Structures are given as C-alpha cells and as structure tokens.
Amino acid sequence: MFAVLKRTIDNPTPSRTFSSRWLLFTVVMFGLVNAPAVRAQDAAPPIKDPYTEQHTKFAPGVVTVIPPAPHPEETIDGPLAMNEFLQAYPELAWDPAKFKDGTPNFDPRTRTLVEMAKQVVLRREIYCLEFSFKPLRQIYADVPMPGGRVQRKLIWYMVYRVRYRGGDLRPAADQVAGSSLYTRVESVAYQSRRFFPLITLSDHVSGTEYVDRIIPSATSVIAAREQITAPLYNTVEITRHPVPHSTDADAPGVWGVVTWTDVNPHIDFLSLSVSGLTNAFQVDGEASDAPYRRKMLKLNFYRPGDAMDQIRDNIRFGMPAHRDAKEESYILNKYDMQEALKYEWTYRLVN
C-alpha cells in the first residue's frame, strides 16, 4: 500500500493530484488513530484497586455526604485546677518557714508546682471522619430468635460510608527562650483511622432510644436492595477494618449498615446519633465525677406516615417545615433544636 502511495506521489498527474492527497490524508489519520491502541497493548496492565472494583457509583443526590468538622478549640482544655492532685499531695505547698528569710532564692511563686497545678492546660490531637449515608429505609427480613426460631420482622436500616480525609488538628509548639509556646494549630494526616460506631435511633414522640441490633441474615438482603457491591459491615465488623486516608473525590471508603428492630410504628419525628466519627469531647473540671460529653453527629429525620404498610413510607432527611410560628416552635421543641437543621455536630453526655 505504501509502495503504491509512493509511486502515486512521485509521478502525479493532473487527474490524480486530488486523489493522491486524499489517500495520503487517509493513511496518516489511520496511523494516528491506531498508534495509541498498539502502545496500550504493549504496556503492562495497570494495578487495580480492589475497593474500586467493588465500589458502586450512585447518581448525584442518592448519597448524602456530611463533611468532617474538626475545630481548633477542641484541641485544648483549660486552664484547669487539679484540685484532686493538690489534695493528694499537700506536702507540695510552700512553707515560708523553711526558706531563708521566708522567700525562695530564684523562681517566683507562680513557678512552683502548686501554682502551676492550679492552671493546667490540656492539649490533644483531634480527628474527624467524613460520614455519608443513603436514605433511612425499612425492609422485612428473617430475624433469629431465642430457641433457634426465626421470625419475620420489619427492620429499620441505614447504609453508610466513612472516609478519612486527613486534616487532623494538633497543637504546635514554638521554642521561645528555651520554652515551648503553643500559639498555633497544625494540620496532620495518617495512613488510616479506625471507626468505632455507636448509632442510636431516638423517637422524639415517645422519648424511646433504640440501640442498633446486629442481624447478619439481613445484610445480604439489604446489600442487594441498595446495590452495594463493596463489602458491607455491621457496627462490630467495621471496627476491624482501617479507614484509609484519601483526598480523592471518588475514594471508596468503608461501607457499613446499621439496623434496628421493634421500632414504634407510630414514630413521626426521629434522629440518629452517630458517635465514633471524632475523638473530640468536653469535660467540666478534673474531678472523677465531672460531666463528660462526647462529640457526635445528629441526623434529623421525619416520617409522614402511619402504622399501616410501613415499608412504603418515605423517611425524609431533615425537619418538617411549617409557616405557623406555633407549629414551628412545637417541631423545634420535639427535636431539642434552636433552629431547623438537617444535621448538627453536638456534644452528648456520657453516663
């Protein structure tokens, strides 16, 4: 073919000038189109990420993504007075009678251990995971009962995904005159983090709280319905799998499912409290009985339905909106919220 093309180009005639140029253009384009394919066949096949192979992509809006929300003020507590420490070691207090002329030789009183124990600042590193979820839904499944029996029950469930985006906050010290001065917070990241979830469902009508129940027989049914091809772990299994660090928007993350049974069929206003996404906490004082609160994610939902044919009810993310001020106040009171929000990061008392 190339020999014919050469003879045609070397000995053109007026009648064949156009055809020869067209033939040359065709051959060049043929080579350009097929050259990448030849190179791709010769190259080694790329290494596939096993998560990517098992991950199912959903249409926009199907998965709700809650971004991580660490705050610099969560890395510090204090100043606190270590009263229990001071009471346990009273001999640390200064006794002027033991010093010459009743005064120390070098350091001022504020540099003594007792005075420093009255103004202790506690610093820590804070992390926070990204939490994504599919709609809260219901399904019938066979649930094992005591005695080896199986009972078909209505199960409330939610499929979720956690991803570690990095951005951990850590107090950073600068050396000033031989002392560490903490004036800034730096961002750090690690290879992975662990997720130890505790997800409770709160009924704002009856005041009942439902702790999730592990139902292995329902996992495969839920995965098929939700089109989850990645491994789907319950709240115990997911603790054994590290959540890898990734900033990729399409990172697969780790998928989990949480299930509840015997939920009030008349429930209208409800929330999910998700703890384990962050290690941030609040504590009032340093006493052993001081109130301790963990930071958790609160997701608000409402269910416009009744006890009939519950599986057809759509459980909606957010709080119902009302124009009437009294109705709005009633709804806010039920959710214990100051304003209508779909979700919020809050601190919850741990008993």
C-alpha positions as CSV (number, residue, x, y, z in Angstrom):
1,M,0.0,0.0,0.0
2,F,2.8,2.4,0.9
3,A,4.7,1.5,-2.4
4,V,1.6,2.4,-4.4
5,L,1.3,5.6,-2.5
6,K,5.0,6.5,-3.2
7,R,4.6,5.9,-6.9
8,T,1.5,8.0,-7.0
9,I,3.1,10.9,-5.2
10,D,6.3,10.8,-7.2
11,N,4.5,10.7,-10.6
12,P,1.4,12.8,-10.1
13,T,-0.9,13.6,-13.0
14,P,-3.4,16.4,-13.0
15,S,-6.3,13.9,-12.8
16,R,-4.7,12.1,-9.8
17,T,-3.5,15.1,-7.8
18,F,-6.6,15.3,-5.6
19,S,-6.9,11.6,-5.1
20,S,-3.3,11.2,-4.1
21,R,-3.6,13.9,-1.5
22,W,-6.8,12.3,-0.1
23,L,-5.1,8.9,0.0
24,L,-2.1,10.4,2.0
25,F,-4.5,12.1,4.5
26,T,-6.3,8.8,5.0
27,V,-3.1,6.8,5.7
28,V,-1.9,9.5,8.2
29,M,-5.2,9.5,10.1
30,F,-5.2,5.7,10.1
31,G,-1.8,5.7,11.8
32,L,-2.7,8.3,14.4
33,V,-5.9,6.6,15.4
34,N,-4.3,3.1,15.8
35,A,-1.0,4.1,17.3
36,P,-2.3,4.6,20.9
37,A,-4.1,1.2,20.7
38,V,-0.8,-0.5,19.7
39,R,1.1,1.1,22.6
40,A,-1.7,0.2,25.0
41,Q,-1.5,-3.4,24.0
42,D,2.3,-3.5,24.6
43,A,2.1,-1.8,28.0
44,A,1.6,-3.7,31.3
45,P,-2.0,-3.8,32.6
46,P,-2.5,-1.2,35.4
47,I,-2.9,-2.4,39.0
48,K,-6.5,-2.2,40.1
49,D,-7.6,-1.0,43.5
50,P,-9.8,-3.8,45.0
51,Y,-12.0,-1.2,46.6
52,T,-12.6,0.5,43.3
53,E,-13.6,-2.8,41.6
54,Q,-16.2,-3.5,44.3
55,H,-17.5,0.1,44.7
56,T,-20.8,1.1,43.2
57,K,-21.2,4.6,41.9
58,F,-24.6,6.2,42.5
59,A,-26.4,9.1,40.8
60,P,-25.9,12.6,42.3
61,G,-28.2,13.1,45.3
62,V,-28.5,9.5,46.2
63,V,-25.8,9.6,48.9
64,T,-25.7,12.4,51.4
65,V,-22.2,13.5,52.4
66,I,-21.6,15.1,55.8
67,P,-18.1,16.7,55.7
68,P,-15.8,16.4,58.7
69,A,-15.9,19.3,61.1
70,P,-12.9,19.5,63.5
71,H,-12.4,22.8,65.3
72,P,-9.1,24.3,66.7
73,E,-10.8,25.0,70.1
74,E,-11.4,21.2,70.5
75,T,-7.6,20.6,70.9
76,I,-7.4,22.4,74.2
77,D,-9.0,22.3,77.7
78,G,-8.3,24.7,80.5
79,P,-6.9,26.3,82.3
80,L,-8.0,23.7,84.9
81,A,-7.3,23.4,88.6
82,M,-6.0,20.0,89.5
83,N,-7.7,20.0,92.9
84,E,-7.6,16.3,93.5
85,F,-3.9,16.2,92.8
86,L,-3.2,19.1,95.2
87,Q,-5.3,17.4,97.9
88,A,-3.4,14.1,97.5
89,Y,0.0,15.8,97.8
90,P,-0.3,18.6,100.4
91,E,3.5,18.5,101.0
92,L,4.0,20.3,97.7
93,A,2.7,23.5,99.1
94,W,5.2,26.2,100.0
95,D,6.1,26.6,103.7
96,P,7.9,30.0,104.0
97,A,9.3,29.0,107.4
98,K,11.6,26.5,105.6
99,F,13.2,29.2,103.4
100,K,15.9,31.7,104.3
101,D,14.2,35.0,105.1
102,G,10.9,33.4,104.2
103,T,11.4,33.8,100.4
104,P,12.7,31.5,97.6
105,N,16.1,32.1,96.2
106,F,15.3,32.1,92.5
107,D,11.8,31.4,91.0
108,P,8.7,33.3,91.8
109,R,5.7,31.7,93.5
110,T,4.0,31.3,90.1
111,R,6.7,28.8,89.0
112,T,6.0,26.4,91.9
113,L,4.3,23.1,91.2
114,V,1.3,24.0,93.3
115,E,0.7,27.2,91.4
116,M,1.2,25.6,88.1
117,A,-1.3,22.8,89.1
118,K,-3.9,25.4,89.5
119,Q,-3.7,26.5,85.8
120,V,-3.2,23.3,83.8
121,V,-3.8,23.4,80.1
122,L,-4.6,20.0,78.5
123,R,-3.8,19.6,74.7
124,R,-4.7,16.8,72.4
125,E,-4.9,15.9,68.7
126,I,-8.3,15.9,67.1
127,Y,-9.5,13.9,64.1
128,C,-12.9,13.7,62.3
129,L,-14.2,11.3,59.7
130,E,-16.4,12.1,56.7
131,F,-19.9,10.4,57.0
132,S,-22.1,9.6,54.0
133,F,-25.4,7.7,54.0
134,K,-28.2,6.5,51.8
135,P,-31.8,7.2,52.8
136,L,-33.1,5.6,56.0
137,R,-35.4,2.8,54.9
138,Q,-37.4,-0.3,56.1
139,I,-37.4,-3.9,54.9
140,Y,-38.8,-7.2,56.0
141,A,-36.2,-9.9,56.9
142,D,-36.0,-13.1,58.9
143,V,-34.6,-12.4,62.4
144,P,-33.2,-15.2,64.6
145,M,-35.0,-15.5,67.9
146,P,-34.1,-17.3,71.2
147,G,-34.5,-21.1,70.9
148,G,-33.4,-21.3,67.3
149,R,-36.6,-19.9,65.9
150,V,-36.8,-17.4,63.0
151,Q,-39.3,-14.6,62.9
152,R,-40.0,-12.3,60.0
153,K,-39.8,-8.7,61.2
154,L,-39.8,-5.2,59.9
155,I,-36.3,-3.8,60.1
156,W,-35.2,-0.2,60.0
157,Y,-31.8,0.2,58.4
158,M,-29.4,2.7,57.0
159,V,-26.4,2.1,54.7
160,Y,-23.5,4.4,55.3
161,R,-19.9,5.1,54.3
162,V,-17.0,6.5,56.2
163,R,-13.9,8.1,54.7
164,Y,-10.8,9.6,56.3
165,R,-9.8,12.9,54.6
166,G,-6.9,13.8,56.9
167,G,-6.9,17.3,58.2
168,D,-6.3,16.2,61.8
169,L,-5.7,19.2,64.1
170,R,-2.7,19.1,66.5
171,P,-1.4,21.9,68.8
172,A,2.0,23.0,67.5
173,A,4.8,24.5,69.8
174,D,7.4,27.1,69.0
175,Q,10.5,27.3,71.1
176,V,10.8,30.7,72.6
177,A,13.6,31.4,75.1
178,G,14.0,27.7,75.8
179,S,10.3,27.1,76.5
180,S,7.5,25.7,74.4
181,L,5.0,28.3,73.4
182,Y,1.7,27.0,71.9
183,T,0.3,29.7,69.6
184,R,-0.9,27.7,66.6
185,V,-2.6,24.5,65.4
186,E,-1.2,22.4,62.6
187,S,-2.9,20.0,60.2
188,V,-1.6,16.4,60.0
189,A,-2.7,13.1,58.5
190,Y,-2.0,9.5,58.9
191,Q,-2.3,6.4,56.7
192,S,-5.6,5.4,58.2
193,R,-8.0,5.7,61.1
194,R,-10.5,3.4,62.8
195,F,-14.2,3.8,63.2
196,F,-15.9,2.5,66.4
197,P,-19.5,3.4,65.8
198,L,-22.4,3.7,68.2
199,I,-25.5,4.7,66.4
200,T,-28.8,5.2,68.3
201,L,-32.3,6.0,66.9
202,S,-34.2,8.4,69.1
203,D,-38.0,8.6,69.0
204,H,-38.9,12.3,69.8
205,V,-42.5,11.4,70.4
206,S,-42.3,8.7,73.0
207,G,-38.7,9.5,74.2
208,T,-37.5,6.0,73.4
209,E,-34.0,5.3,72.2
210,Y,-33.2,2.3,70.1
211,V,-29.7,0.8,70.1
212,D,-28.8,-1.0,66.8
213,R,-29.1,-4.7,66.6
214,I,-26.8,-6.9,64.6
215,I,-28.7,-9.1,62.1
216,P,-26.3,-11.0,59.9
217,S,-29.1,-12.6,57.9
218,A,-30.3,-9.2,56.7
219,T,-27.0,-7.8,55.4
220,S,-27.1,-9.6,52.1
221,V,-30.7,-8.7,51.5
222,I,-30.0,-5.0,52.3
223,A,-26.9,-5.0,50.1
224,A,-28.8,-6.4,47.1
225,R,-31.6,-3.8,47.6
226,E,-29.3,-0.9,47.9
227,Q,-27.0,-2.1,45.1
228,I,-23.9,-2.1,47.3
229,T,-21.2,-4.3,45.7
230,A,-18.5,-3.3,48.2
231,P,-18.2,-5.3,51.5
232,L,-20.9,-4.2,53.9
233,Y,-20.0,-4.4,57.6
234,N,-22.1,-4.2,60.7
235,T,-21.2,-2.0,63.6
236,V,-18.9,-4.6,65.1
237,E,-17.2,-5.9,61.9
238,I,-16.4,-2.3,60.7
239,T,-14.1,-1.8,63.7
240,R,-11.7,-4.4,62.4
241,H,-11.1,-2.6,59.1
242,P,-9.0,0.6,58.9
243,V,-10.4,3.6,57.0
244,P,-7.6,4.6,54.6
245,H,-6.6,8.2,54.1
246,S,-7.6,9.6,50.8
247,T,-8.4,13.1,49.4
248,D,-9.8,11.6,46.1
249,A,-13.4,12.6,45.5
250,D,-14.1,9.1,44.3
251,A,-12.4,7.3,47.1
252,P,-14.4,4.1,48.0
253,G,-14.1,4.4,51.8
254,V,-15.6,1.7,54.0
255,W,-19.3,0.8,53.9
256,G,-21.4,-0.2,56.8
257,V,-25.0,-0.9,57.7
258,V,-26.9,-0.3,60.9
259,T,-30.2,-2.0,61.8
260,W,-33.0,-1.6,64.4
261,T,-36.0,-3.8,65.2
262,D,-39.3,-3.2,67.1
263,V,-39.3,0.5,66.3
264,N,-42.5,2.3,67.3
265,P,-44.8,2.1,64.2
266,H,-46.3,5.5,65.1
267,I,-43.0,7.3,65.1
268,D,-43.1,10.7,63.3
269,F,-40.0,12.7,64.5
270,L,-36.7,10.9,64.9
271,S,-33.0,11.5,65.0
272,L,-29.9,9.3,64.6
273,S,-26.9,10.0,66.9
274,V,-23.6,8.8,65.4
275,S,-20.7,8.7,67.7
276,G,-17.2,7.4,66.9
277,L,-16.5,9.8,64.0
278,T,-14.3,12.0,66.1
279,N,-12.4,11.9,69.4
280,A,-13.4,15.4,70.4
281,F,-15.0,15.7,73.9
282,Q,-15.9,18.2,76.6
283,V,-15.4,17.7,80.3
284,D,-16.3,20.1,83.2
285,G,-13.4,20.1,85.6
286,E,-10.9,17.4,86.5
287,A,-12.9,15.5,89.2
288,S,-13.6,11.8,88.7
289,D,-17.3,12.6,88.6
290,A,-17.1,15.6,86.3
291,P,-19.6,15.5,83.4
292,Y,-18.1,14.1,80.3
293,R,-19.6,14.8,76.8
294,R,-18.6,13.2,73.5
295,K,-19.0,15.0,70.2
296,M,-21.3,13.2,67.8
297,L,-23.3,13.8,64.7
298,K,-27.0,14.2,65.0
299,L,-29.1,13.5,61.9
300,N,-32.7,14.6,61.9
301,F,-35.5,12.8,60.0
302,Y,-39.3,12.8,59.9
303,R,-41.7,10.2,58.7
304,P,-45.1,11.4,57.3
305,G,-46.9,8.1,57.6
306,D,-48.8,5.8,59.9
307,A,-48.6,2.2,61.2
308,M,-50.2,0.8,58.0
309,D,-48.0,-0.6,55.3
310,Q,-44.9,1.0,56.8
311,I,-42.5,-0.3,54.2
312,R,-44.0,2.1,51.7
313,D,-43.4,5.2,53.9
314,N,-40.6,7.6,52.8
315,I,-38.4,8.7,55.7
316,R,-37.2,12.2,54.9
317,F,-33.9,13.8,55.9
318,G,-34.4,17.0,57.8
319,M,-37.2,18.5,59.9
320,P,-40.7,19.3,58.7
321,A,-41.2,23.0,57.8
322,H,-44.2,25.0,59.0
323,R,-45.1,28.6,58.3
324,D,-47.1,28.8,61.5
325,A,-44.9,30.0,64.4
326,K,-46.6,27.7,67.0
327,E,-46.1,24.7,64.8
328,E,-42.5,25.6,64.2
329,S,-41.9,26.0,67.9
330,Y,-43.5,22.7,68.5
331,I,-41.3,20.9,66.0
332,L,-38.1,22.6,67.4
333,N,-39.1,21.5,70.9
334,K,-39.5,17.9,69.8
335,Y,-36.1,17.8,68.2
336,D,-34.5,19.8,71.0
337,M,-33.1,22.3,68.4
338,Q,-32.8,26.0,68.4
339,E,-33.3,26.2,64.6
340,A,-34.4,23.9,61.8
341,L,-31.3,22.0,60.7
342,K,-31.0,18.7,58.9
343,Y,-28.0,17.8,61.0
344,E,-25.6,19.2,63.6
345,W,-22.5,18.3,65.4
346,T,-23.3,18.3,69.1
347,Y,-22.0,17.1,72.5
348,R,-23.8,14.4,74.3
349,L,-23.5,13.5,78.0
350,V,-21.9,10.0,78.6
351,N,-23.0,8.2,81.7
